Amino acid sequence: MGPTRKPNVCRQLSRRALGFFSRDAGVVQRTNLGILRALVCQESTKFKNVWTTHSKSPIAYERGRIYFDNYRCCVSSIASEPRKLYEMPKCSKSEKIEDALLWECPVGEILPNPSDYKSSLIALTAHNWLFRISATTGKVLEKIYLASYCKFRYLSWDTPQEVIAVKSAQNKGSVLARQAGIQQPVLLYLAVFHVLPFSLIGILEINKKIFGNVTDATLSHGILIVMYSSGLVRLYSFQAITEQFMQQKLDLGCACRWGGTAGTVGEAPFGIPCNIKITDTPPLLFEVSSLENAFQIGGHPWHYIITPNKKKQKGVFHICALKDNSLAKNGIQEMECCSLESDWIYFHPDASGRIIHVGPNQVKVLKLNEVENNSAQHQISEDFVILANREKNKNENLPIVTASGRVVKKNFNLLDDDPEQETFKIVDYEDELDLLSVVAVTQIDAEGKAHLDFHCNEYGTLLKSIPLVESWDVTYSHEVYFDRDLVLHIEQKPSRVFSCYVYQMSLCQIWICILRMGSRSLQRTSYWVPGSLSRVSICLQLGSGSRGPGMEPRIWLPAPWGACFSLSLYSSLCLYSLSLSNK
């Protein structure tokens, strides 16, 4: 199950202070995160519920910021207690923010304005404006008017932190047109931008006359993905489509004449014309049929995961090579479980090429490797398995004896996701600490109790378990985020009531023992220091002549503890500063 030796935080901090690590920023960052991981996972560390709030509008979380009231109000979750960063002026329903993405400064690029190096919120409003908003002040830094010929509704990353895709709502046509059997040829529009500085790539229309009876389309990593009601999924190169079918290159802020109308690109009321119109079927890269259009690509080398396009095959996953569609050895994955909710599978987000398969009572981490003596074929094998903590009911299979002495045998078994048994609900990956976080729920009496477990991403070893104090109703919608030293639980109750529970790492109370050194004797003094203190300074008064060769005052801590020390020497005073953080 991997190494059991725990890293010595004190030693790492001492080596960092003495410059043992490279000055490279990445090395220092990884060292710091390794120290934080050790503190998070140590037995004495607790996670305390520091803040709870409720809202009538959806609550969103992104990188230490909690957003309320359709992103109008932003609260920082980094402080010891969440505090409001900003609140934008109230606006009408037609001007509210419908979707948003957090943009962070790219590495190695020179940007035109100093404000560009700070995080921004890219927001899409209900009246088709695209805003870039300061993530710390709420000030609108840039704005672009999209168009009036469709309703844009969704934001997503095409290339993370570089290219965004703004997707419109599907064009259903008017009620009269539908009653008359008139179908709208254009299903939806995709507006694509480079971010910071904002530059337009183009607006693409998805036309049924070209693609057929398409039901949806999206853009991801430069690939146009088109989906059909039959389960068919087709992939096209967006770059090839742009080069072949772009009618005119448009630049934001420049004058333009389009269809007899003149205006400025990106400003109201002109907006941005649709300048990529496909007039012929573009070259097809790949196509596959899958149940409910479920299709994923990942692994090393490239593989894809689908479910055969039959309802009875739901819960069966095929892992195939992208180059020739061949099924990997042991590539049919089916979890032997009987549950109301189906299991799910996806490529591991740590870019290791592994696969995570989650069921109600187990989490399988699968690896993809070459078949021995056949490098052209790959096989699927188990890397490790995380099992739910379930005690077998001793009375489950015992027969029931009635008062008359008749023996009655039970002919039913509990479901694998029975609420009275521990069941996995959420599995996520914390990339900075390299930990798998697993939410497990058990129904106790009338309410459900949940706990968040941290597992080693390399070996699957359980390192830490955090109980959530609030009850967990399995019929509600839940989101759980684990971000460094923060755990955040968002719950949606009936009647659109949203609740947010914030947990922060809190170092437990400890004893600090000091050796006082006199000229002839050593005295040990103990101080009780509450873990909630953020900093403690300890002064050691040394008598004259008490400090001989090799004699140093020391601060003793329990073995799992790490602390930052700074030493100042005066003629008769040795000052140790001990930093204790409840972060």
C-alpha positions as CSV (number, residue, x, y, z in Angstrom):
1,M,0.0,0.0,0.0
2,G,3.0,2.3,-0.4
3,P,5.3,4.0,2.1
4,T,4.1,4.7,5.6
5,R,6.9,7.0,6.7
6,K,5.5,10.5,7.4
7,P,7.5,13.6,6.2
8,N,9.1,15.6,8.9
9,V,7.7,19.1,8.6
10,C,10.2,20.7,10.9
11,R,13.1,19.3,8.9
12,Q,11.6,20.5,5.6
13,L,11.0,24.0,7.0
14,S,14.6,24.2,8.4
15,R,16.0,23.1,5.0
16,R,13.9,25.6,3.2
17,A,15.1,28.4,5.5
18,L,18.7,27.4,5.0
19,G,18.4,27.5,1.2
20,F,18.7,23.7,0.6
21,F,16.1,23.9,-2.2
22,S,16.5,25.3,-5.6
23,R,15.5,29.0,-6.1
24,D,13.3,27.9,-8.9
25,A,9.7,29.0,-8.0
26,G,8.2,25.7,-9.0
27,V,10.5,23.8,-6.6
28,V,9.7,26.1,-3.7
29,Q,6.0,25.9,-4.4
30,R,6.0,22.1,-4.5
31,T,8.0,22.1,-1.2
32,N,5.4,24.4,0.4
33,L,2.5,22.3,-0.8
34,G,4.2,19.1,0.5
35,I,4.5,20.8,3.9
36,L,0.8,21.8,3.7
37,R,-0.2,18.3,2.7
38,A,1.6,16.8,5.7
39,L,-0.2,19.3,8.0
40,V,-3.6,18.6,6.5
41,C,-3.2,14.8,6.8
42,Q,-1.7,14.7,10.3
43,E,-3.9,13.1,12.9
44,S,-4.1,16.1,15.2
45,T,-5.4,18.5,12.5
46,K,-9.1,19.2,12.6
47,F,-11.4,20.9,10.1
48,K,-13.8,23.3,11.8
49,N,-17.1,24.6,10.5
50,V,-16.3,28.3,10.6
51,W,-19.2,29.7,8.5
52,T,-22.7,28.8,7.3
53,T,-25.0,30.8,5.2
54,H,-28.1,30.4,3.1
55,S,-29.3,32.0,-0.1
56,K,-32.3,32.1,-2.5
57,S,-30.0,32.2,-5.5
58,P,-27.4,29.7,-6.6
59,I,-24.0,29.7,-4.8
60,A,-20.8,29.2,-6.8
61,Y,-17.2,28.6,-5.7
62,E,-13.9,29.2,-7.5
63,R,-10.3,29.4,-6.1
64,G,-11.0,30.7,-2.7
65,R,-14.0,32.9,-3.6
66,I,-17.7,32.2,-3.0
67,Y,-20.2,33.9,-5.3
68,F,-23.8,34.8,-4.4
69,D,-26.7,36.5,-6.1
70,N,-25.7,35.5,-9.7
71,Y,-22.0,36.5,-9.1
72,R,-23.0,40.0,-7.9
73,C,-21.6,39.4,-4.4
74,C,-18.1,37.9,-3.8
75,V,-16.9,36.5,-0.4
76,S,-13.3,35.5,0.3
77,S,-13.0,32.1,2.0
78,I,-9.3,32.5,2.7
79,A,-9.5,34.6,5.9
80,S,-10.1,33.0,9.3
81,E,-13.7,33.8,8.7
82,P,-15.2,34.5,5.3
83,R,-15.4,38.2,4.5
84,K,-17.0,40.1,1.7
85,L,-14.6,41.2,-1.1
86,Y,-17.1,43.3,-3.0
87,E,-20.8,43.6,-3.9
88,M,-21.7,45.0,-7.3
89,P,-24.7,47.4,-7.8
90,K,-28.1,45.7,-8.1
91,C,-29.4,45.2,-11.6
92,S,-32.5,44.1,-13.4
93,K,-33.2,40.5,-14.2
94,S,-32.3,41.2,-17.9
95,E,-28.8,42.3,-16.9
96,K,-27.9,39.6,-14.4
97,I,-24.9,37.4,-14.8
98,E,-25.9,34.0,-16.1
99,D,-22.5,32.2,-16.3
100,A,-18.9,33.0,-15.4
101,L,-15.3,31.7,-15.6
102,L,-12.3,32.7,-13.4
103,W,-9.3,33.8,-15.5
104,E,-5.9,33.8,-13.9
105,C,-2.7,35.4,-15.1
106,P,-0.8,33.3,-17.7
107,V,2.8,32.5,-17.2
108,G,5.5,34.0,-19.4
109,E,3.3,36.5,-21.3
110,I,3.6,40.2,-21.4
111,L,0.3,41.9,-20.9
112,P,-0.6,45.5,-21.9
113,N,-2.0,46.7,-18.5
114,P,-0.8,46.1,-14.9
115,S,-4.4,45.1,-14.0
116,D,-4.2,42.2,-16.5
117,Y,-1.8,40.4,-14.2
118,K,-4.5,40.0,-11.5
119,S,-7.3,37.4,-11.6
120,S,-10.4,38.4,-13.5
121,L,-14.0,37.0,-13.7
122,I,-15.2,36.6,-17.3
123,A,-19.0,37.0,-17.0
124,L,-21.8,36.5,-19.5
125,T,-24.9,38.6,-18.8
126,A,-28.5,37.9,-19.7
127,H,-28.5,40.7,-22.3
128,N,-25.6,39.3,-24.2
129,W,-22.7,41.3,-22.8
130,L,-19.4,39.7,-22.0
131,F,-17.7,41.4,-19.1
132,R,-14.2,41.1,-17.6
133,I,-14.5,41.9,-13.9
134,S,-11.7,42.4,-11.4
135,A,-11.8,39.3,-9.1
136,T,-10.9,41.5,-6.0
137,T,-12.8,44.7,-6.5
138,G,-15.8,43.8,-8.8
139,K,-14.9,46.7,-11.1
140,V,-15.7,46.1,-14.8
141,L,-12.5,46.2,-16.7
142,E,-13.7,45.3,-20.2
143,K,-17.0,44.7,-21.9
144,I,-18.0,43.3,-25.3
145,Y,-21.5,43.3,-26.8
146,L,-22.0,39.9,-28.5
147,A,-25.1,40.1,-30.7
148,S,-28.9,40.6,-30.9
149,Y,-29.7,37.7,-33.3
150,C,-29.5,35.0,-30.6
151,K,-29.4,34.5,-26.9
152,F,-26.0,33.5,-25.5
153,R,-26.2,31.5,-22.3
154,Y,-23.2,29.3,-21.5
155,L,-19.4,29.9,-21.0
156,S,-16.7,27.2,-21.2
157,W,-13.0,26.9,-21.7
158,D,-12.0,25.6,-25.1
159,T,-8.3,25.8,-24.1
160,P,-8.1,26.4,-20.3
161,Q,-7.0,29.9,-19.4
162,E,-6.5,30.8,-23.1
163,V,-9.6,30.4,-25.3
164,I,-13.2,30.6,-24.3
165,A,-16.4,29.5,-26.1
166,V,-19.6,31.3,-25.6
167,K,-22.6,29.1,-26.5
168,S,-26.1,30.3,-27.3
169,A,-29.3,28.7,-26.3
170,Q,-30.8,26.4,-28.9
171,N,-33.0,28.1,-31.5
172,K,-36.4,26.5,-31.1
173,G,-38.3,28.9,-33.3
174,S,-41.6,30.6,-32.6
175,V,-44.7,28.7,-31.4
176,L,-46.5,29.5,-34.7
177,A,-43.5,28.3,-36.8
178,R,-43.4,25.0,-34.8
179,Q,-47.1,24.5,-35.2
180,A,-46.7,25.0,-38.9
181,G,-43.9,22.5,-39.0
182,I,-41.3,25.0,-40.0
183,Q,-37.9,24.1,-38.6
184,Q,-35.1,26.6,-37.9
185,P,-32.0,25.6,-39.8
186,V,-29.6,27.1,-37.3
187,L,-29.5,25.2,-34.0
188,L,-27.1,27.4,-32.1
189,Y,-24.1,29.7,-32.3
190,L,-20.6,29.5,-30.8
191,A,-18.6,32.6,-30.2
192,V,-14.9,32.0,-29.7
193,F,-12.3,34.4,-28.1
194,H,-8.7,34.5,-27.1
195,V,-8.6,36.0,-23.6
196,L,-6.4,38.7,-22.3
197,P,-6.1,40.7,-24.3
198,F,-9.5,39.9,-25.7
199,S,-9.4,39.1,-29.4
200,L,-12.1,37.6,-31.5
201,I,-11.6,34.3,-33.3
202,G,-15.1,34.2,-34.8
203,I,-18.7,33.2,-34.3
204,L,-19.7,29.9,-35.8
205,E,-23.3,28.7,-36.6
206,I,-24.3,25.1,-36.3
207,N,-26.6,24.5,-39.2
208,K,-28.8,21.4,-39.6
209,K,-28.6,21.7,-43.3
210,I,-24.9,20.9,-43.1
211,F,-24.7,18.6,-40.0
212,G,-28.1,16.9,-40.3
213,N,-30.5,16.3,-37.3
214,V,-28.0,17.5,-34.7
215,T,-29.2,17.9,-31.1
216,D,-26.2,19.7,-29.5
217,A,-22.6,20.9,-30.2
218,T,-19.7,22.2,-28.1
219,L,-16.1,23.1,-28.4
220,S,-13.2,21.5,-26.5
221,H,-9.4,21.7,-27.1
222,G,-9.8,22.9,-30.6
223,I,-12.3,20.1,-31.5
224,L,-15.9,20.8,-32.6
225,I,-18.0,18.0,-31.0
226,V,-21.4,17.5,-32.7
227,M,-24.0,15.2,-31.1
228,Y,-27.1,13.5,-32.5
229,S,-30.3,12.0,-30.9
230,S,-29.2,8.5,-32.2
231,G,-26.2,8.6,-29.9
232,L,-23.7,9.4,-32.7
233,V,-20.8,11.7,-31.8
234,R,-18.7,13.4,-34.5
235,L,-15.5,15.3,-34.2
236,Y,-14.2,18.1,-36.5
237,S,-11.2,20.4,-36.4
238,F,-12.3,23.9,-35.5
239,Q,-9.1,25.4,-36.9
240,A,-9.7,23.7,-40.3
241,I,-13.3,25.0,-40.2
242,T,-12.1,28.5,-39.4
243,E,-9.5,28.5,-42.2
244,Q,-12.0,27.2,-44.8
245,F,-15.3,28.9,-44.0
246,M,-14.4,32.3,-42.3
247,Q,-16.1,34.9,-44.4
248,Q,-14.3,37.9,-43.0
249,K,-11.7,38.5,-40.2
250,L,-13.2,40.8,-37.6
251,D,-11.3,42.7,-34.9
252,L,-12.9,44.0,-31.7
253,G,-13.3,47.8,-31.6
254,C,-12.8,48.2,-35.3
255,A,-15.4,49.7,-37.8
256,C,-17.2,47.1,-39.9
257,R,-19.9,47.0,-42.6
258,W,-21.9,43.8,-42.6
259,G,-25.1,43.1,-44.5
260,G,-25.7,46.8,-45.3
261,T,-25.2,47.9,-41.7
262,A,-22.2,49.7,-40.3
263,G,-21.0,49.7,-36.8
264,T,-18.1,48.9,-34.4
265,V,-17.4,45.3,-33.7
266,G,-18.2,44.4,-30.1
267,E,-20.1,47.5,-29.3
268,A,-23.9,47.9,-29.0
269,P,-26.1,47.8,-31.0
270,F,-23.9,46.4,-33.8
271,G,-22.3,43.5,-31.8
272,I,-20.4,40.8,-33.6
273,P,-21.7,39.3,-36.9
274,C,-21.6,35.6,-37.5
275,N,-18.5,35.4,-39.7
276,I,-18.0,31.6,-39.9
277,K,-20.8,29.9,-41.9
278,I,-20.2,26.4,-43.0
279,T,-21.4,25.8,-46.6
280,D,-20.2,22.2,-47.1
281,T,-19.6,19.2,-44.8
282,P,-16.1,19.8,-43.2
283,P,-13.6,16.9,-43.0
284,L,-14.5,14.4,-40.3
285,L,-11.8,13.5,-37.8
286,F,-13.6,10.8,-35.8
287,E,-17.1,9.4,-35.1
288,V,-18.5,6.9,-32.6
289,S,-21.9,5.9,-31.3
290,S,-22.5,5.9,-27.6
291,L,-25.4,5.7,-25.2
292,E,-26.6,9.2,-24.3
293,N,-23.7,10.7,-26.3
294,A,-21.3,9.8,-23.4
295,F,-17.8,10.1,-24.9
296,Q,-14.4,10.8,-23.3
297,I,-10.8,10.9,-24.6
298,G,-7.7,10.5,-22.5
299,G,-4.9,8.2,-21.5
300,H,-1.4,7.5,-22.8
301,P,-1.6,6.7,-25.7
302,W,-5.0,8.2,-26.6
303,H,-8.0,6.0,-25.7
304,Y,-11.7,6.8,-25.4
305,I,-14.5,5.5,-23.2
306,I,-18.0,4.9,-24.4
307,T,-21.1,2.9,-23.4
308,P,-22.5,0.7,-26.2
309,N,-25.6,2.4,-27.6
310,K,-28.2,0.1,-26.1
311,K,-30.2,0.8,-23.0
312,K,-29.5,-2.6,-21.5
313,Q,-25.8,-1.8,-21.7
314,K,-26.1,1.1,-19.3
315,G,-23.3,0.8,-16.7
316,V,-21.0,-1.1,-19.1
317,F,-18.0,0.9,-20.3
318,H,-15.7,0.1,-23.3
319,I,-12.2,1.5,-23.3
320,C,-10.8,1.6,-26.9
321,A,-7.7,2.9,-28.7
322,L,-8.4,6.1,-30.6
323,K,-6.0,5.2,-33.5
324,D,-7.8,2.1,-34.6
325,N,-10.9,1.7,-32.4
326,S,-9.6,-1.6,-31.0
327,L,-10.8,-2.6,-27.6
328,A,-8.1,-2.7,-25.0
329,K,-7.4,-6.0,-23.2
330,N,-9.8,-6.1,-20.2
331,G,-11.3,-3.0,-21.7
332,I,-14.9,-3.8,-20.8
333,Q,-15.5,-2.5,-17.3
334,E,-18.7,-3.3,-15.5
335,M,-19.1,-2.9,-11.8
336,E,-21.0,-5.8,-10.2
337,C,-23.5,-3.7,-8.3
338,C,-27.2,-3.4,-7.9
339,S,-28.1,0.2,-7.1
340,L,-30.6,2.9,-8.0
341,E,-27.9,5.3,-9.2
342,S,-25.5,4.1,-11.8
343,D,-21.8,4.0,-11.5
344,W,-19.6,6.5,-13.4
345,I,-16.2,6.5,-15.0
346,Y,-13.7,9.1,-16.2
347,F,-10.0,9.7,-17.0
348,H,-8.0,10.8,-14.0
349,P,-7.5,14.6,-14.0
350,D,-3.9,14.2,-12.8
351,A,-2.8,13.6,-16.4
352,S,-1.4,10.2,-15.4
353,G,-3.4,8.4,-18.0
354,R,-5.2,6.4,-15.3
355,I,-9.0,5.9,-15.1
356,I,-11.3,6.3,-12.1
357,H,-14.4,4.1,-11.9
358,V,-16.8,4.9,-9.1
359,G,-19.5,2.7,-7.7
360,P,-21.7,2.9,-4.6
361,N,-19.3,0.9,-2.5
362,Q,-15.9,1.0,-4.2
363,V,-13.7,3.3,-6.1
364,K,-11.4,1.6,-8.7
365,V,-8.3,3.4,-10.0
366,L,-7.3,1.6,-13.3
367,K,-4.1,2.0,-15.2
368,L,-3.4,1.6,-18.9
369,N,-0.2,-0.1,-19.9
370,E,1.3,-2.1,-22.7
371,V,0.6,-5.8,-23.1
372,E,3.7,-7.9,-22.5
373,N,5.4,-8.9,-25.7
374,N,3.0,-6.7,-27.7
375,S,3.6,-3.0,-27.5
376,A,0.9,-2.3,-30.1
377,Q,-1.9,-3.4,-27.7
378,H,-2.7,-2.0,-24.3
379,Q,-4.5,-3.5,-21.3
380,I,-6.5,-2.3,-18.3
381,S,-5.4,-3.4,-14.8
382,E,-6.3,-2.3,-11.3
383,D,-3.9,0.2,-9.7
384,F,-5.7,0.2,-6.4
385,V,-9.3,0.0,-5.0
386,I,-10.9,2.1,-2.2
387,L,-13.7,0.2,-0.4
388,A,-16.6,1.6,1.6
389,N,-16.5,0.8,5.3
390,R,-19.3,-1.7,5.6
391,E,-20.0,-4.2,8.3
392,K,-21.9,-7.3,7.0
393,N,-25.2,-7.6,8.8
394,K,-24.9,-10.8,10.8
395,N,-28.6,-11.3,10.8
396,E,-28.9,-10.7,7.0
397,N,-29.1,-14.4,6.0
398,L,-30.6,-15.8,9.2
399,P,-34.1,-17.4,8.7
400,I,-37.0,-15.9,10.7
401,V,-38.9,-18.3,13.0
402,T,-42.5,-17.5,13.6
403,A,-44.4,-18.1,16.9
404,S,-45.8,-21.3,15.5
405,G,-42.3,-22.6,14.7
406,R,-42.5,-22.0,10.9
407,V,-39.2,-21.1,9.3
408,V,-39.4,-18.1,6.9
409,K,-36.5,-17.5,4.5
410,K,-35.8,-14.0,3.2
411,N,-35.4,-13.8,-0.6
412,F,-34.1,-10.2,-0.9
413,N,-30.8,-8.4,-0.6
414,L,-30.1,-4.8,0.2
415,L,-29.2,-2.5,-2.7
416,D,-25.5,-1.6,-2.9
417,D,-26.5,2.1,-2.4
418,D,-28.9,1.4,0.4
419,P,-28.9,4.6,2.6
420,E,-28.2,2.6,5.7
421,Q,-24.9,1.5,4.3
422,E,-21.9,3.7,3.7
423,T,-22.1,4.9,0.1
424,F,-19.7,6.9,-2.0
425,K,-21.4,10.0,-3.5
426,I,-18.6,12.3,-4.7
427,V,-15.0,11.6,-5.8
428,D,-12.6,14.5,-6.7
429,Y,-8.9,15.2,-7.0
430,E,-7.0,18.0,-5.3
431,D,-4.2,18.6,-7.7
432,E,-2.0,20.9,-5.6
433,L,-1.9,18.4,-2.6
434,D,-2.1,15.3,-4.8
435,L,-5.0,13.8,-2.8
436,L,-8.1,12.0,-3.8
437,S,-11.1,13.3,-1.8
438,V,-14.1,10.9,-1.4
439,V,-17.4,11.8,0.2
440,A,-19.1,8.9,1.9
441,V,-22.7,9.0,3.3
442,T,-24.5,6.8,5.8
443,Q,-28.2,7.2,6.8
444,I,-28.3,7.1,10.7
445,D,-31.8,7.1,12.1
446,A,-33.7,9.9,10.3
447,E,-30.8,11.8,8.9
448,G,-27.7,11.2,6.8
449,K,-24.2,11.7,8.0
450,A,-21.3,12.4,5.6
451,H,-17.6,12.4,6.0
452,L,-14.8,13.5,3.6
453,D,-11.9,11.1,3.2
454,F,-8.4,12.0,1.8
455,H,-6.6,9.2,0.1
456,C,-3.1,9.1,-1.3
457,N,-3.4,9.6,-5.0
458,E,-0.5,7.2,-5.7
459,Y,-1.4,4.2,-3.5
460,G,-5.0,4.8,-2.4
461,T,-4.1,4.8,1.3
462,L,-6.5,6.5,3.7
463,L,-4.7,9.5,5.2
464,K,-7.5,11.6,6.8
465,S,-11.2,11.5,7.5
466,I,-13.2,14.7,8.2
467,P,-16.8,14.4,9.5
468,L,-19.3,17.0,8.2
469,V,-21.4,18.4,11.0
470,E,-24.5,19.1,8.9
471,S,-27.0,16.4,7.9
472,W,-26.9,15.0,4.4
473,D,-30.1,14.4,2.6
474,V,-29.5,12.1,-0.4
475,T,-32.5,13.5,-2.3
476,Y,-30.8,17.0,-2.4
477,S,-28.2,18.2,-4.8
478,H,-24.7,18.5,-3.3
479,E,-21.3,19.9,-4.3
480,V,-18.2,19.5,-2.1
481,Y,-14.9,21.3,-2.8
482,F,-11.6,20.5,-1.2
483,D,-9.1,23.3,-1.9
484,R,-5.8,23.2,0.0
485,D,-6.8,23.8,3.6
486,L,-10.5,24.6,2.8
487,V,-13.6,22.3,2.6
488,L,-16.8,23.8,1.2
489,H,-20.2,22.1,0.9
490,I,-22.9,23.6,-1.2
491,E,-26.4,22.1,-0.9
492,Q,-29.5,22.8,-2.9
493,K,-32.8,22.2,-1.0
494,P,-36.3,22.2,-2.3
495,S,-37.9,25.6,-3.3
496,R,-34.4,26.8,-4.5
497,V,-32.9,27.2,-1.1
498,F,-29.1,27.0,-1.2
499,S,-26.9,26.4,1.8
500,C,-23.1,26.9,2.1
501,Y,-21.0,25.3,4.8
502,V,-17.3,26.4,5.1
503,Y,-14.7,24.3,6.9
504,Q,-11.2,25.5,7.6
505,M,-8.1,23.7,8.8
506,S,-7.6,24.3,12.5
507,L,-4.5,23.2,14.3
508,C,-5.2,21.6,17.7
509,Q,-4.1,22.9,21.0
510,I,-0.6,21.9,21.8
511,W,2.0,22.0,24.6
512,I,5.1,24.1,24.1
513,C,7.9,23.0,26.3
514,I,10.9,25.3,26.9
515,L,14.2,24.4,28.4
516,R,15.5,27.3,30.5
517,M,19.3,27.0,30.9
518,G,20.9,28.5,33.9
519,S,24.6,28.3,34.8
520,R,24.2,25.0,36.7
521,S,20.8,23.6,35.9
522,L,18.2,23.1,33.2
523,Q,14.6,24.1,33.9
524,R,11.6,22.8,31.9
525,T,8.6,25.2,31.6
526,S,5.4,24.2,29.8
527,Y,3.1,26.7,28.2
528,W,-0.4,25.9,27.1
529,V,-1.0,27.6,23.7
530,P,-4.5,27.5,22.1
531,G,-4.4,26.3,18.5
532,S,-6.6,29.2,17.4
533,L,-3.7,31.7,18.0
534,S,-2.0,32.7,14.8
535,R,1.4,33.6,16.2
536,V,3.2,33.0,19.5
537,S,6.5,34.6,20.5
538,I,8.6,33.0,23.2
539,C,11.5,34.8,24.9
540,L,14.2,32.9,26.7
541,Q,16.3,34.9,29.1
542,L,19.8,33.5,29.4
543,G,22.1,34.2,32.4
544,S,25.6,35.4,31.7
545,G,27.9,32.6,30.8
546,S,25.1,30.1,30.5
547,R,25.6,29.5,26.8
548,G,28.6,27.4,26.2
549,P,29.8,25.6,23.0
550,G,27.0,23.6,21.4
551,M,24.4,24.9,23.9
552,E,21.3,26.3,22.3
553,P,17.8,27.0,23.7
554,R,15.3,24.6,22.1
555,I,11.6,24.6,21.6
556,W,10.2,21.1,21.8
557,L,7.0,20.1,19.9
558,P,5.1,16.8,19.5
559,A,6.6,14.7,16.7
560,P,3.9,15.4,14.1
561,W,4.1,19.2,14.5
562,G,6.0,21.5,12.3
563,A,6.7,25.2,13.0
564,C,8.6,28.1,11.6
565,F,11.4,29.5,13.8
566,S,13.3,32.7,13.6
567,L,16.3,33.3,15.9
568,S,17.5,36.7,17.2
569,L,20.5,36.9,19.4
570,Y,21.2,39.8,21.8
571,S,23.7,40.1,24.6
572,S,21.5,38.4,27.2
573,L,18.3,37.5,25.2
574,C,17.6,34.8,22.8
575,L,14.2,35.2,21.0
576,Y,12.5,32.4,19.3
577,S,9.5,33.3,17.2
578,L,7.1,30.4,16.6
579,S,4.5,30.8,13.9
580,L,1.4,28.7,14.4
581,S,-1.2,28.9,11.7
582,N,-4.7,27.7,11.8
583,K,-4.7,28.0,8.1
